[in-house]
Each structure stands twice: as C-alpha cells, then as structure tokens.
Amino acid sequence: MNPQYEILAKCLLPTHMLEWFELTNVEVKPKENAATQDTQSEVSPVNIIHLYLDEKV
C-alpha cells in the first residue's frame, strides 16, 4: 500500500484506528459535476477517496 495513503488515513480516522484495522485498498475517483447555479467554467478538480479497511486478527 502506498505510504502516502496510510498517512492520509491516520489524519482522517480516529486515533489508533489503524492499530485495529489494516488499510487494504484505496480508490480515487473524480467527483461528478452536480448541476448548480454557479456556472464558473474554471472549477478546480475534486476527487473522492475511498479507504477500505479490514479488521486485524
């Protein structure tokens, strides 16, 4: 697993969460554009990150 994703998981998850769970997979997908009243043509790209955990035995 990419160490950068483990650092991200440590920042986002509750303290000591990775002591009980192992980061098994990460998926990064672009966020779909929602119809809004704001019609700026130059919008910064936004991604959704899915972190998958598996309980350690």
DSSP file (Angstrom, degrees, kcal/mol; ACC not computed):
  #  RESIDUE AA STRUCTURE BP1 BP2  ACC     N-H-->O    O-->H-N    N-H-->O    O-->H-N    TCO  KAPPA ALPHA  PHI   PSI    X-CA   Y-CA   Z-CA
    1    1 A M              0   0    0      0, 0.0     5,-0.0     0, 0.0    24,-0.0   0.000 360.0 360.0 360.0 141.4    0.0    0.0    0.0
    2    2 A N    >>  -     0   0    0      1,-0.2     4,-1.2     2,-0.1     3,-1.0  -0.434 360.0-139.9 -61.8 125.0    1.2    3.5   -0.8
    3    3 A P  H 3> S+     0   0    0      0, 0.0     4,-2.0     0, 0.0     5,-0.2   0.789 100.1  63.7 -61.0 -26.7    2.6    5.1    2.4
    4    4 A Q  H 3> S+     0   0    0      1,-0.2     4,-2.1     2,-0.2     5,-0.1   0.875 101.2  50.5 -65.0 -35.5    1.0    8.4    1.5
    5    5 A Y  H <> S+     0   0    0     -3,-1.0     4,-2.6     2,-0.2    -1,-0.2   0.853 107.3  53.6 -70.6 -33.4   -2.4    6.8    1.7
    6    6 A E  H  X S+     0   0    0     -4,-1.2     4,-2.1     2,-0.2    -2,-0.2   0.893 108.6  49.5 -66.3 -38.2   -1.5    5.4    5.2
    7    7 A I  H  X S+     0   0    0     -4,-2.0     4,-1.6     2,-0.2    -2,-0.2   0.914 111.2  49.8 -64.8 -42.4   -0.6    8.9    6.3
    8    8 A L  H  X S+     0   0    0     -4,-2.1     4,-2.1     1,-0.2    -2,-0.2   0.923 109.8  50.7 -60.8 -44.9   -3.8   10.3    4.9
    9    9 A A  H  X S+     0   0    0     -4,-2.6     4,-2.8     1,-0.2    -1,-0.2   0.891 107.6  53.1 -61.7 -40.1   -5.8    7.5    6.7
   10   10 A K  H  < S+     0   0    0     -4,-2.1    -1,-0.2     1,-0.2    -2,-0.2   0.843 111.3  47.4 -64.1 -32.5   -4.0    8.4   10.0
   11   11 A C  H  < S+     0   0    0     -4,-1.6    -2,-0.2    -3,-0.2    -1,-0.2   0.853 119.6  37.2 -75.3 -35.2   -5.0   12.0    9.6
   12   12 A L  H  < S+     0   0    0     -4,-2.1    -2,-0.2    -5,-0.1    -3,-0.2   0.826 106.1  69.8 -88.8 -33.6   -8.7   11.3    8.7
   13   13 A L  S  < S-     0   0    0     -4,-2.8     3,-0.1    -5,-0.2     5,-0.1  -0.422  93.9 -86.0 -88.3 160.3   -9.5    8.4   11.0
   14   14 A P    >   -     0   0    0      0, 0.0     3,-1.9     0, 0.0     4,-0.3  -0.210  63.6 -75.6 -59.4 154.9   -9.9    8.4   14.8
   15   15 A T  T 3  S+     0   0    0      1,-0.3    -4,-0.0     2,-0.1    -5,-0.0  -0.211 116.5   8.3 -53.5 137.9   -6.7    8.0   16.8
   16   16 A H  T >> S+     0   0    0     -3,-0.1     3,-1.5     1,-0.1     4,-0.6   0.521  86.5 128.4  67.8   9.5   -5.4    4.4   17.0
   17   17 A M  H X>  +     0   0    0     -3,-1.9     4,-1.7     1,-0.3     3,-1.2   0.891  69.6  55.7 -60.8 -39.6   -7.8    3.2   14.3
   18   18 A L  H 34 S+     0   0    0     -4,-0.3    -1,-0.3     1,-0.3     5,-0.1   0.508  93.7  69.6 -76.6  -1.7   -5.1    1.6   12.3
   19   19 A E  H <4 S+     0   0    0     -3,-1.5    -1,-0.3     1,-0.1    -2,-0.2   0.788 112.8  29.3 -76.3 -28.6   -4.0   -0.4   15.3
   20   20 A W  H << S+     0   0    0     -3,-1.2    36,-2.8    -4,-0.6     2,-0.3   0.653 124.8  46.0-103.0 -21.9   -7.2   -2.4   14.9
   21   21 A F  E  <  -A   55   0A   0     -4,-1.7     2,-0.4    34,-0.3    34,-0.2  -0.930  68.3-141.4-127.8 149.8   -7.7   -2.1   11.2
   22   22 A E  E     -A   54   0A   0     32,-3.1    32,-2.2    -2,-0.3     2,-0.7  -0.903  23.1-122.3-109.3 134.9   -5.4   -2.5    8.1
   23   23 A L  E     +A   53   0A   0     -2,-0.4    30,-0.2    30,-0.2     3,-0.1  -0.674  38.6 169.1 -75.7 114.8   -5.7   -0.3    5.1
   24   24 A T  E     +     0   0A   0     28,-2.7     2,-0.3    -2,-0.7    -1,-0.2   0.747  55.5   4.1-103.3 -28.3   -6.3   -2.8    2.3
   25   25 A N  E     -A   52   0A   0     27,-1.2    27,-2.8   -24,-0.0     2,-0.4  -0.995  50.9-159.1-158.3 152.5   -7.3   -0.7   -0.7
   26   26 A V  E     -A   51   0A   0     -2,-0.3     2,-0.4    25,-0.2    25,-0.2  -0.998   7.7-169.9-136.3 132.0   -7.7    2.9   -1.9
   27   27 A E  E     -A   50   0A   0     23,-2.2    23,-3.0    -2,-0.4     2,-0.5  -0.987   3.7-164.8-122.1 131.4   -9.8    4.2   -4.8
   28   28 A V  E     +A   49   0A   0     -2,-0.4    21,-0.2    21,-0.2    -2,-0.0  -0.967  16.4 172.5-116.3 119.0   -9.6    7.7   -6.1
   29   29 A K  E     -A   48   0A   0     19,-2.7    19,-3.7    -2,-0.5     2,-0.2  -0.951  35.7-108.0-126.3 144.5  -12.4    8.7   -8.4
   30   30 A P  E     -A   47   0A   0      0, 0.0     2,-0.3     0, 0.0    17,-0.3  -0.482  38.6-114.3 -68.8 140.6  -13.3   12.1   -9.8
   31   31 A K        -     0   0    0     15,-2.9    15,-0.2    -2,-0.2     2,-0.1  -0.568  31.8-115.2 -75.0 136.3  -16.4   13.7   -8.3
   32   32 A E        -     0   0    0     -2,-0.3     2,-0.4     1,-0.1    -1,-0.1  -0.468  32.3-107.6 -71.5 142.1  -19.3   14.0  -10.7
   33   33 A N        -     0   0    0     -2,-0.1     2,-0.3     1,-0.0    -1,-0.1  -0.556  33.3-150.0 -72.2 127.0  -20.3   17.6  -11.5
   34   34 A A        -     0   0    0     -2,-0.4     2,-0.5     1,-0.0    -1,-0.0  -0.738  25.5-103.1 -96.0 147.5  -23.6   18.5   -9.9
   35   35 A A        +     0   0    0     -2,-0.3     2,-0.3     2,-0.0     4,-0.1  -0.574  55.3 164.7 -71.5 119.0  -25.9   21.0  -11.5
   36   36 A T        -     0   0    0     -2,-0.5    -3,-0.0     2,-0.3     0, 0.0  -0.841  51.6-116.0-130.7 168.4  -25.5   24.2   -9.6
   37   37 A Q  S    S+     0   0    0     -2,-0.3     2,-0.6     2,-0.0    -1,-0.1   0.746  94.7  89.6 -75.0 -23.2  -26.4   27.8  -10.1
   38   38 A D        -     0   0    0      1,-0.1    -2,-0.3     2,-0.0     0, 0.0  -0.654  57.0-175.7 -77.4 119.6  -22.7   28.7  -10.1
   39   39 A T        +     0   0    0     -2,-0.6     2,-0.2    -4,-0.1    -1,-0.1  -0.145  19.8 153.7-113.1  37.9  -21.6   28.4  -13.7
   40   40 A Q        -     0   0    0      1,-0.2     3,-0.2     2,-0.1    -2,-0.0  -0.479  33.3-154.9 -66.3 134.2  -17.8   29.1  -13.4
   41   41 A S  S    S+     0   0    0      1,-0.2     2,-0.9    -2,-0.2    -1,-0.2   0.749  83.2  60.7 -83.9 -23.6  -16.0   27.4  -16.2
   42   42 A E        +     0   0    0      2,-0.0     2,-0.4    -3,-0.0    -1,-0.2  -0.726  68.4 160.9-107.5  83.8  -12.7   27.0  -14.4
   43   43 A V        -     0   0    0     -2,-0.9     3,-0.1    -3,-0.2    -2,-0.0  -0.857  42.9-114.4-103.2 135.5  -13.5   24.8  -11.4
   44   44 A S        -     0   0    0     -2,-0.4     2,-0.1     1,-0.1    -2,-0.0  -0.419  40.6-101.5 -67.4 143.0  -10.7   23.0   -9.7
   45   45 A P        -     0   0    0      0, 0.0     2,-0.4     0, 0.0    -1,-0.1  -0.374  35.8-158.1 -68.1 142.5  -11.0   19.2  -10.0
   46   46 A V        -     0   0    0    -15,-0.2   -15,-2.9    -3,-0.1     2,-0.3  -0.981   5.4-164.2-124.0 133.0  -12.3   17.4   -7.0
   47   47 A N  E     -A   30   0A   0     -2,-0.4     2,-0.5   -17,-0.3   -19,-0.0  -0.855  14.0-138.4-114.9 152.1  -11.7   13.7   -6.2
   48   48 A I  E     -A   29   0A   0    -19,-3.7   -19,-2.7    -2,-0.3     2,-0.5  -0.935  18.1-154.1-106.4 130.7  -13.5   11.3   -3.9
   49   49 A I  E     -A   28   0A   0     -2,-0.5     2,-0.6   -21,-0.2   -21,-0.2  -0.924   3.9-161.9-111.1 124.7  -11.2    9.0   -2.0
   50   50 A H  E     -A   27   0A   0    -23,-3.0   -23,-2.2    -2,-0.5     2,-0.5  -0.926   5.2-162.7-104.8 121.0  -12.5    5.6   -0.7
   51   51 A L  E     -A   26   0A   0     -2,-0.6     2,-0.5   -25,-0.2   -25,-0.2  -0.915   5.1-157.1-104.0 126.2  -10.4    4.0    2.0
   52   52 A Y  E     -A   25   0A   0    -27,-2.8   -28,-2.7    -2,-0.5   -27,-1.2  -0.900  10.9-170.3-107.4 129.2  -11.0    0.3    2.6
   53   53 A L  E     -A   23   0A   0     -2,-0.5     2,-0.4   -30,-0.2   -30,-0.2  -0.863  10.4-161.8-118.9 150.9  -10.2   -1.3    5.9
   54   54 A D  E     -A   22   0A   0    -32,-2.2   -32,-3.1    -2,-0.3     2,-0.2  -0.999  30.8-110.3-131.0 135.4  -10.0   -4.8    7.1
   55   55 A E  E     -A   21   0A   0     -2,-0.4   -34,-0.3   -34,-0.2     2,-0.2  -0.416  32.3-125.2 -67.0 132.4  -10.1   -5.8   10.8
   56   56 A K              0   0    0    -36,-2.8    -1,-0.1    -2,-0.2   -37,-0.0  -0.517 360.0 360.0 -74.9 145.3   -6.7   -7.2   12.0
   57   57 A V              0   0    0     -2,-0.2    -1,-0.1   -36,-0.0    -2,-0.1   0.404 360.0 360.0-106.6 360.0   -6.9  -10.6   13.6
